[in-house]
Amino acid sequence: MEVPRPAHLHLVNPDLSFEAYRSGEALTEAHRRIITSPHELWQIGLIMNVANFHQKRIGSGVTMLAFTHYNQFQITWVQREKFFLGQRLGHEPTESELAADFVKTAVPQQYRLAYLLQFPEKVALREDIRPYEARLVDDFLGLAEFIGGICYRHHFKRVRLESAFKDLPEDFSI
């Protein structure tokens, strides 16, 4: 079965089939080695196939409703990225090497999108999102629904940005 082409979302490889996502063909061998669930196969494959500039626009259009939970999720992604960077470098990466890798890659946007796919009820559309970004989010979720057979958009709502920080302790500071 062919994956429908989204109207606004630019895919790196638009010819990937439904089976390529579901089987993990869309991923590198290194990614397949550390993926722990069949859901992650297609989710990470979809995220890796979205162009970097669209990953950033989709990620900036959503806000996390459970900031503490999101931070815990990020830690897992940082550990995975540290593994990948270590494989590329041939040694355990230093903090500065890891930070430099994050600056020049799309990893921060990728874990925002992965969080959106794994916890749609903990993510909302920002109220100040521009129409083009709203269409990108809708295309991304529509494609995810087609591939994964899971309905995401019924969870989605618009929220004020400050509501994303409601679960932080009162003494939290940046």
C-alpha positions in Angstrom: 0.0 0.0 0.0 1.4 3.4 -0.9 1.7 6.1 1.6 -0.4 9.2 0.7 1.6 12.3 -0.2 0.9 15.1 2.3 0.1 18.4 0.7 2.4 20.6 2.8 4.9 18.3 4.4 8.2 17.8 2.6 9.5 14.2 2.9 13.1 13.3 2.3 12.0 10.1 0.5 8.4 10.5 -0.5 8.3 7.1 -2.3 8.6 5.0 0.9 5.9 2.5 1.1 3.6 1.6 4.1 5.6 -1.6 4.5 8.9 0.3 4.5 7.7 2.3 7.6 6.2 -0.7 9.4 9.2 -3.0 8.9 11.8 -0.4 9.8 13.3 -0.3 6.3 13.2 3.5 6.6 15.8 3.4 9.4 19.5 2.8 9.4 20.9 -0.4 10.9 22.2 1.5 13.9 18.7 2.8 14.7 17.1 -0.6 14.3 19.5 -2.1 16.8 18.4 0.1 19.7 14.7 0.5 19.0 12.7 -1.2 21.6 9.2 -1.5 20.2 7.4 -2.0 16.9 5.7 1.4 17.3 9.1 3.1 17.4 10.1 1.5 14.0 7.5 3.4 12.0 7.5 6.5 14.3 11.3 7.0 14.1 11.2 6.1 10.4 8.6 8.8 9.8 10.4 11.4 11.8 13.7 10.7 10.0 11.9 11.1 6.6 10.6 14.5 7.4 12.9 17.3 6.2 14.9 19.0 8.9 13.3 22.4 8.4 9.8 21.0 8.6 10.8 19.0 11.8 11.7 22.4 13.3 8.5 24.1 12.2 6.2 21.2 13.4 8.1 21.1 16.7 7.8 24.9 17.2 4.0 24.6 16.6 3.3 22.4 19.5 3.7 22.8 23.3 4.2 20.2 26.0 1.5 20.0 28.6 3.5 17.9 31.0 6.9 19.6 31.1 8.4 17.3 33.8 7.3 14.2 31.8 8.7 15.7 28.6 12.1 16.3 30.3 12.3 12.7 31.4 11.5 11.6 27.8 14.3 13.9 26.6 16.9 12.2 28.9 16.2 8.9 27.1 16.7 10.5 23.7 20.0 12.2 24.9 21.3 8.8 26.0 20.5 7.3 22.6 22.1 10.2 20.8 25.2 9.9 23.0 25.4 6.2 21.9 25.1 7.2 18.2 27.6 10.0 18.5 30.0 7.6 20.3 29.7 5.2 17.4 30.5 7.9 14.9 33.4 9.3 16.9 34.8 5.9 18.1 34.9 7.0 21.7 32.7 8.1 24.6 31.6 11.7 23.6 32.4 14.6 25.9 29.7 17.0 27.0 31.0 19.6 24.5 31.0 17.1 21.6 27.4 16.1 22.5 26.3 19.8 22.7 27.9 20.6 19.4 26.2 17.6 17.8 22.8 18.8 19.1 23.4 22.3 17.7 24.2 21.0 14.2 21.7 18.2 13.9 17.9 18.0 14.2 17.9 15.8 17.3 16.0 18.3 19.5 13.2 18.6 16.9 13.2 14.8 16.5 12.5 14.1 20.1 9.7 16.7 20.1 8.1 14.9 17.3 8.6 11.5 18.9 7.1 12.8 22.1 4.1 14.0 20.1 3.6 10.6 18.5 4.1 8.6 21.8 2.1 10.9 24.1 -0.4 12.9 22.0 -2.6 13.6 25.0 0.3 15.5 26.7 0.9 17.8 23.7 -1.2 20.7 22.3 -1.2 23.1 19.4 0.1 26.5 20.4 -2.6 29.1 20.2 -0.2 31.5 18.4 0.7 29.0 15.7 0.8 30.3 12.1 -1.6 28.7 9.6 1.3 27.2 7.6 2.7 25.5 10.6 -0.8 24.3 11.7 -1.1 22.6 8.2 2.3 21.0 8.6 1.3 19.6 12.0 -1.9 18.3 10.5 -0.1 16.7 7.6 2.4 15.1 9.9 -0.4 13.7 12.2 -2.5 12.6 9.2 0.5 10.6 7.9 1.2 9.2 11.3 -2.4 8.1 11.6 -2.3 6.4 8.2 0.9 4.5 9.0 0.3 3.7 12.6 -3.5 3.2 12.5 -3.8 5.5 15.6 -5.9 8.6 15.8 -3.9 11.5 17.0 -5.8 14.5 16.0 -8.8 14.0 18.4 -6.3 14.4 21.3 -5.1 17.7 20.0 -6.3 21.1 21.2 -5.0 24.7 21.3 -3.6 26.0 24.5 -2.0 29.1 25.9 1.8 28.7 26.1 2.0 29.2 29.9 -0.2 26.2 30.5 2.7 24.0 29.4 4.5 24.9 32.6 1.7 24.2 35.1 3.3 21.0 36.4 6.6 22.5 37.4 7.4 23.0 41.0 7.0 26.6 42.3 10.8 26.9 43.1 11.8 25.9 39.5 14.1 28.3 37.8 16.1 28.2 34.5 
